[in-house]
Amino acid sequence: MAGRTALLTGASGGIGGALGERLVAAGVRVAFTYGAHSEQAERLVSLARSAGVDALALGADLADPDTPARLVEQVTAQLGPVDVLIPNAGTATMLEYADVDLATWDDTLAVNLRAPFLLAQAVLPGMVERGHGRVLFMSSVAAFTGGMIGPHYAASKAGLHGLVHFLAARVAAHGVTVNALAPALVEDTRMFPGAGPDVPIRIPVGRYGRPEEVADLAMAVLGNGYLTSQVIGLDGGAYPR
C-alpha cells in the first residue's frame, strides 16, 4: 500500500477517521473529503504530514452529481492517480416508511449510492489501465435486514451490493478488486442510531463495535488481491449469514 494514492470520503466521521489513520500509517497518500465538519479531515492531514506522507483535505457536497468527477480530478492533479477508492461518506435520517418524503429519498440515494458509483466510474478505467486498484464501498447490515434507520437508507446500501458484483466481475482480471464492508452498531460514529442500553445484550460479543475494528478489517481487504466481489459483515455476530 505504501506510495499508493487513496481517496477517502467521509473522513470527518468515526470510521473515516480511524481508517484515515490506518492509511497514513501504511504510507498511503490520502485525499480526505468531508461535508460539514472539516476538523477531523484537517487533523488527518496534519498527522500525515508529520509522518512524511502527502495528504489533503477537500470539502465535498456529494449530493451534487458533478462533485465526484471534480474530486477525482483534484486528487489526481495534486496527489496522483487514485489507486484506492473508499466511498465512506453517507447520510442517514431515521424515519418510518410513511414519513419518507421524496426529497429525503433522493438525497439519501444521491449520497449513499449515486456518488459511490460516479466515483468508481471515474477511477476504474485508470486502475484497469495501470493493472492495480482497490475499491471498497461502505455498506451496512441494513442492506440485508432492513435495519432501523428507514427504507431509504436500507435501499441505498442494498444498491451498493449490486454495484460490487457488477463492477468486480468486469475488472478482476486487470488486478482491480471491488468489495464492500457491512458493519452494524458501531459506536462513536454519526450513523450510530443510539439503539438503547439493552442492544449489546442481543449482540453475541456483548458490546457495540468500534471504528478501529472496521478500519482494521478494511485494511485487510484492501491488502488482499485475491478477495473481490464480496460483502463482508462486521456486526458482533448479530446477523449470521
C-alpha positions as a LaTeX table, in Angstrom:
\begin{tabular}{lrrr}
\hline
Residue & $x$ (\AA) & $y$ (\AA) & $z$ (\AA) \\
\hline
Met1 & 0.00 & 0.00 & 0.00 \\
Ala2 & 2.93 & 2.37 & 0.63 \\
Gly3 & 3.22 & 5.03 & $-2.05$ \\
Arg4 & $-0.32$ & 4.49 & $-3.36$ \\
Thr5 & $-2.89$ & 7.27 & $-3.60$ \\
Ala6 & $-6.25$ & 6.91 & $-1.87$ \\
Leu7 & $-9.47$ & 8.90 & $-1.98$ \\
Leu8 & $-11.43$ & 8.53 & 1.26 \\
Thr9 & $-14.80$ & 10.25 & 1.52 \\
Gly10 & $-16.48$ & 10.83 & 4.86 \\
Ala11 & $-13.16$ & 11.38 & 6.60 \\
Ser12 & $-14.79$ & 13.52 & 9.30 \\
Gly13 & $-16.67$ & 10.59 & 10.85 \\
Gly14 & $-15.60$ & 7.92 & 13.31 \\
Ile15 & $-14.92$ & 5.15 & 10.80 \\
Gly16 & $-13.39$ & 7.60 & 8.33 \\
Gly17 & $-11.07$ & 8.95 & 10.99 \\
Ala18 & $-9.91$ & 5.53 & 12.12 \\
Leu19 & $-9.41$ & 4.36 & 8.54 \\
Gly20 & $-7.57$ & 7.55 & 7.65 \\
Glu21 & $-5.11$ & 6.89 & 10.47 \\
Arg22 & $-4.51$ & 3.34 & 9.20 \\
Leu23 & $-3.89$ & 4.56 & 5.65 \\
Val24 & $-1.41$ & 7.17 & 6.81 \\
Ala25 & 0.41 & 4.59 & 8.93 \\
Ala26 & 0.68 & 2.38 & 5.82 \\
Gly27 & 2.37 & 5.20 & 3.89 \\
Val28 & $-0.58$ & 5.93 & 1.60 \\
Arg29 & $-1.08$ & 9.40 & 0.15 \\
Val30 & $-4.65$ & 10.28 & 1.03 \\
Ala31 & $-7.24$ & 12.83 & $-0.02$ \\
Phe32 & $-9.64$ & 13.18 & 2.91 \\
Thr33 & $-13.04$ & 14.59 & 2.00 \\
Tyr34 & $-15.62$ & 16.00 & 4.37 \\
Gly35 & $-19.08$ & 17.52 & 4.25 \\
Ala36 & $-19.86$ & 19.95 & 7.06 \\
His37 & $-17.08$ & 19.06 & 9.53 \\
Ser38 & $-13.55$ & 19.89 & 8.43 \\
Glu39 & $-11.73$ & 19.47 & 11.75 \\
Gln40 & $-11.22$ & 15.70 & 11.57 \\
Ala41 & $-10.05$ & 15.81 & 7.96 \\
Glu42 & $-7.58$ & 18.60 & 8.75 \\
Arg43 & $-6.32$ & 16.60 & 11.74 \\
Leu44 & $-5.64$ & 13.65 & 9.46 \\
Val45 & $-3.74$ & 15.88 & 7.02 \\
Ser46 & $-1.56$ & 17.13 & 9.88 \\
Leu47 & $-0.99$ & 13.55 & 11.02 \\
Ala48 & 0.04 & 12.53 & 7.50 \\
Arg49 & 2.43 & 15.43 & 7.02 \\
Ser50 & 4.03 & 14.72 & 10.39 \\
Ala51 & 4.66 & 11.19 & 9.11 \\
Gly52 & 6.14 & 12.50 & 5.85 \\
Val53 & 3.13 & 11.46 & 3.77 \\
Asp54 & 1.39 & 13.75 & 1.27 \\
Ala55 & $-2.28$ & 14.42 & 2.03 \\
Leu56 & $-5.01$ & 16.97 & 1.50 \\
Ala57 & $-8.48$ & 17.76 & 2.82 \\
Leu58 & $-11.28$ & 18.61 & 0.42 \\
Gly59 & $-14.79$ & 19.81 & 1.14 \\
Ala60 & $-17.35$ & 17.98 & $-0.96$ \\
Asp61 & $-21.11$ & 18.06 & $-1.40$ \\
Leu62 & $-21.70$ & 14.50 & $-2.61$ \\
Ala63 & $-25.38$ & 15.19 & $-3.25$ \\
Asp64 & $-24.19$ & 17.25 & $-6.23$ \\
Pro65 & $-23.78$ & 14.91 & $-9.23$ \\
Asp66 & $-20.84$ & 16.96 & $-10.53$ \\
Thr67 & $-18.81$ & 16.54 & $-7.33$ \\
Pro68 & $-17.40$ & 13.00 & $-7.82$ \\
Ala69 & $-15.70$ & 13.74 & $-11.14$ \\
Arg70 & $-14.38$ & 17.05 & $-9.81$ \\
Leu71 & $-12.96$ & 15.32 & $-6.72$ \\
Val72 & $-11.14$ & 12.73 & $-8.79$ \\
Glu73 & $-9.66$ & 15.48 & $-10.98$ \\
Gln74 & $-8.45$ & 17.41 & $-7.93$ \\
Val75 & $-6.90$ & 14.38 & $-6.28$ \\
Thr76 & $-5.20$ & 13.24 & $-9.48$ \\
Ala77 & $-3.75$ & 16.70 & $-10.05$ \\
Gln78 & $-2.42$ & 17.08 & $-6.50$ \\
Leu79 & $-1.56$ & 13.55 & $-5.33$ \\
Gly80 & $-1.55$ & 11.37 & $-8.45$ \\
Pro81 & $-3.96$ & 8.83 & $-9.96$ \\
Val82 & $-6.32$ & 7.19 & $-7.48$ \\
Asp83 & $-5.22$ & 3.63 & $-6.64$ \\
Val84 & $-7.56$ & 3.13 & $-3.68$ \\
Leu85 & $-11.15$ & 4.38 & $-3.55$ \\
Ile86 & $-13.15$ & 4.22 & $-0.33$ \\
Pro87 & $-16.55$ & 5.93 & $-0.64$ \\
Asn88 & $-17.24$ & 6.04 & 3.08 \\
Ala89 & $-19.45$ & 9.14 & 3.27 \\
Gly90 & $-23.10$ & 8.57 & 3.97 \\
Thr91 & $-26.28$ & 10.18 & 5.18 \\
Ala92 & $-28.93$ & 8.70 & 7.44 \\
Thr93 & $-32.17$ & 10.24 & 8.72 \\
Met94 & $-34.21$ & 7.90 & 10.90 \\
Leu95 & $-37.79$ & 7.76 & 9.60 \\
Glu96 & $-40.68$ & 5.33 & 9.38 \\
Tyr97 & $-41.57$ & 4.36 & 5.83 \\
Ala98 & $-44.72$ & 6.50 & 5.80 \\
Asp99 & $-42.68$ & 9.59 & 6.68 \\
Val100 & $-40.03$ & 9.35 & 3.95 \\
Asp101 & $-40.64$ & 12.19 & 1.52 \\
Leu102 & $-39.26$ & 12.45 & $-1.99$ \\
Ala103 & $-36.51$ & 14.90 & $-1.05$ \\
Thr104 & $-35.19$ & 12.61 & 1.70 \\
Trp105 & $-35.33$ & 9.57 & $-0.60$ \\
Asp106 & $-33.49$ & 11.35 & $-3.42$ \\
Asp107 & $-30.86$ & 12.90 & $-1.15$ \\
Thr108 & $-30.13$ & 9.59 & 0.57 \\
Leu109 & $-29.68$ & 7.69 & $-2.68$ \\
Ala110 & $-27.64$ & 10.54 & $-4.17$ \\
Val111 & $-25.08$ & 10.48 & $-1.35$ \\
Asn112 & $-25.11$ & 6.80 & $-0.42$ \\
Leu113 & $-25.42$ & 5.18 & $-3.84$ \\
Arg114 & $-25.07$ & 7.57 & $-6.78$ \\
Ala115 & $-21.91$ & 9.28 & $-5.53$ \\
Pro116 & $-20.07$ & 5.99 & $-4.84$ \\
Phe117 & $-20.94$ & 4.78 & $-8.34$ \\
Leu118 & $-19.84$ & 8.02 & $-10.01$ \\
Leu119 & $-16.57$ & 7.94 & $-8.07$ \\
Ala120 & $-15.95$ & 4.34 & $-9.11$ \\
Gln121 & $-16.87$ & 5.15 & $-12.69$ \\
Ala122 & $-14.27$ & 7.93 & $-12.68$ \\
Val123 & $-11.36$ & 5.92 & $-11.22$ \\
Leu124 & $-11.83$ & 2.38 & $-12.54$ \\
Pro125 & $-10.59$ & 2.99 & $-16.12$ \\
Gly126 & $-7.27$ & 4.29 & $-14.79$ \\
Met127 & $-6.96$ & 1.40 & $-12.35$ \\
Val128 & $-7.56$ & $-1.08$ & $-15.16$ \\
Glu129 & $-5.00$ & 0.64 & $-17.36$ \\
Arg130 & $-2.36$ & 0.56 & $-14.60$ \\
Gly131 & $-3.17$ & $-3.04$ & $-13.65$ \\
His132 & $-3.88$ & $-2.35$ & $-9.99$ \\
Gly133 & $-6.71$ & $-0.87$ & $-7.94$ \\
Arg134 & $-8.88$ & $-1.25$ & $-4.89$ \\
Val135 & $-12.48$ & $-0.11$ & $-4.44$ \\
Leu136 & $-14.11$ & $-0.61$ & $-1.05$ \\
Phe137 & $-17.70$ & 0.52 & $-0.58$ \\
Met138 & $-19.12$ & 1.05 & 2.90 \\
Ser139 & $-22.47$ & $-0.70$ & 3.17 \\
Ser140 & $-24.48$ & $-1.69$ & 6.25 \\
Val141 & $-26.20$ & $-4.69$ & 7.74 \\
Ala142 & $-29.38$ & $-2.72$ & 6.96 \\
Ala143 & $-28.90$ & $-3.81$ & 3.34 \\
Phe144 & $-29.60$ & $-7.39$ & 4.45 \\
Thr145 & $-32.13$ & $-6.88$ & 7.24 \\
Gly146 & $-33.81$ & $-3.52$ & 6.56 \\
Gly147 & $-32.24$ & $-2.11$ & 9.70 \\
Met148 & $-33.61$ & 0.59 & 11.96 \\
Ile149 & $-33.00$ & 3.83 & 10.08 \\
Gly150 & $-35.54$ & 3.55 & 7.29 \\
Pro151 & $-36.31$ & 2.16 & 3.83 \\
His152 & $-34.41$ & 4.95 & 2.07 \\
Tyr153 & $-31.21$ & 4.05 & 3.91 \\
Ala154 & $-31.63$ & 0.29 & 3.52 \\
Ala155 & $-32.30$ & 0.64 & $-0.20$ \\
Ser156 & $-29.28$ & 2.87 & $-0.74$ \\
Lys157 & $-26.98$ & 0.36 & 0.95 \\
Ala158 & $-28.50$ & $-2.66$ & $-0.78$ \\
Gly159 & $-27.82$ & $-0.93$ & $-4.09$ \\
Leu160 & $-24.11$ & $-0.91$ & $-3.29$ \\
His161 & $-24.12$ & $-4.70$ & $-3.27$ \\
Gly162 & $-25.32$ & $-4.79$ & $-6.84$ \\
Leu163 & $-22.52$ & $-2.39$ & $-7.78$ \\
Val164 & $-19.94$ & $-4.58$ & $-6.05$ \\
His165 & $-20.87$ & $-7.68$ & $-8.02$ \\
Phe166 & $-21.37$ & $-5.94$ & $-11.37$ \\
Leu167 & $-18.14$ & $-3.96$ & $-11.26$ \\
Ala168 & $-15.95$ & $-6.64$ & $-9.69$ \\
Ala169 & $-16.68$ & $-9.12$ & $-12.45$ \\
Arg170 & $-15.56$ & $-6.65$ & $-15.11$ \\
Val171 & $-12.26$ & $-5.50$ & $-13.61$ \\
Ala172 & $-10.98$ & $-8.53$ & $-11.66$ \\
Ala173 & $-8.76$ & $-9.79$ & $-14.48$ \\
His174 & $-6.97$ & $-6.42$ & $-14.52$ \\
Gly175 & $-5.71$ & $-6.51$ & $-10.93$ \\
Val176 & $-8.60$ & $-4.45$ & $-9.56$ \\
Thr177 & $-10.76$ & $-5.62$ & $-6.66$ \\
Val178 & $-14.20$ & $-4.32$ & $-5.67$ \\
Asn179 & $-15.67$ & $-5.21$ & $-2.27$ \\
Ala180 & $-17.86$ & $-3.79$ & 0.49 \\
Leu181 & $-17.99$ & $-3.87$ & 4.27 \\
Ala182 & $-21.35$ & $-4.09$ & 6.04 \\
Pro183 & $-20.90$ & $-3.01$ & 9.67 \\
Ala184 & $-23.64$ & $-2.69$ & 12.28 \\
Leu185 & $-23.93$ & $-0.85$ & 15.58 \\
Val186 & $-20.53$ & 0.80 & 15.56 \\
Glu187 & $-20.33$ & 3.43 & 18.27 \\
Asp188 & $-18.67$ & 6.84 & 18.03 \\
Thr189 & $-19.99$ & 7.39 & 14.51 \\
Arg190 & $-22.65$ & 9.75 & 13.15 \\
Met191 & $-24.52$ & 6.73 & 11.73 \\
Phe192 & $-24.90$ & 5.15 & 15.18 \\
Pro193 & $-28.67$ & 5.12 & 15.84 \\
Gly194 & $-28.44$ & 5.17 & 19.64 \\
Ala195 & $-30.40$ & 1.95 & 19.89 \\
Gly196 & $-30.54$ & 1.74 & 23.67 \\
Pro197 & $-28.63$ & 0.10 & 26.52 \\
Asp198 & $-30.21$ & $-3.34$ & 26.00 \\
Val199 & $-28.87$ & $-3.80$ & 22.47 \\
Pro200 & $-25.41$ & $-5.13$ & 23.42 \\
Ile201 & $-27.16$ & $-7.97$ & 25.24 \\
Arg202 & $-28.56$ & $-9.08$ & 21.88 \\
Ile203 & $-25.14$ & $-8.88$ & 20.19 \\
Pro204 & $-23.27$ & $-12.15$ & 20.79 \\
Val205 & $-19.98$ & $-10.40$ & 21.62 \\
Gly206 & $-21.87$ & $-8.34$ & 24.23 \\
Arg207 & $-20.89$ & $-4.84$ & 23.11 \\
Tyr208 & $-21.02$ & $-2.35$ & 20.26 \\
Gly209 & $-18.38$ & $-2.30$ & 17.55 \\
Arg210 & $-15.57$ & 0.24 & 17.39 \\
Pro211 & $-14.46$ & 2.35 & 14.42 \\
Glu212 & $-10.94$ & 0.95 & 14.79 \\
Glu213 & $-12.26$ & $-2.58$ & 14.22 \\
Val214 & $-13.92$ & $-1.52$ & 10.98 \\
Ala215 & $-10.69$ & 0.18 & 9.90 \\
Asp216 & $-8.63$ & $-2.93$ & 10.66 \\
Leu217 & $-10.90$ & $-5.10$ & 8.53 \\
Ala218 & $-10.89$ & $-2.52$ & 5.74 \\
Met219 & $-7.10$ & $-2.56$ & 5.62 \\
Ala220 & $-7.07$ & $-6.35$ & 5.44 \\
Val221 & $-9.49$ & $-6.26$ & 2.50 \\
Leu222 & $-7.50$ & $-3.55$ & 0.72 \\
Gly223 & $-4.31$ & $-5.54$ & 1.08 \\
Asn224 & $-5.72$ & $-8.74$ & $-0.42$ \\
Gly225 & $-5.56$ & $-9.06$ & $-4.20$ \\
Tyr226 & $-7.49$ & $-12.35$ & $-4.30$ \\
Leu227 & $-10.57$ & $-11.08$ & $-2.46$ \\
Thr228 & $-13.16$ & $-9.48$ & $-4.73$ \\
Ser229 & $-16.94$ & $-9.27$ & $-5.29$ \\
Gln230 & $-17.57$ & $-9.81$ & $-1.58$ \\
Val231 & $-19.75$ & $-8.03$ & 1.00 \\
Ile232 & $-18.27$ & $-8.71$ & 4.42 \\
Gly233 & $-20.36$ & $-8.24$ & 7.56 \\
Leu234 & $-18.96$ & $-6.87$ & 10.81 \\
Asp235 & $-21.67$ & $-6.96$ & 13.46 \\
Gly236 & $-20.50$ & $-8.87$ & 16.51 \\
Gly237 & $-22.32$ & $-11.98$ & 15.30 \\
Ala238 & $-25.75$ & $-10.34$ & 15.43 \\
Tyr239 & $-26.74$ & $-11.26$ & 11.87 \\
Pro240 & $-25.15$ & $-14.59$ & 10.87 \\
Arg241 & $-25.15$ & $-15.37$ & 7.15 \\
\hline
\end{tabular}
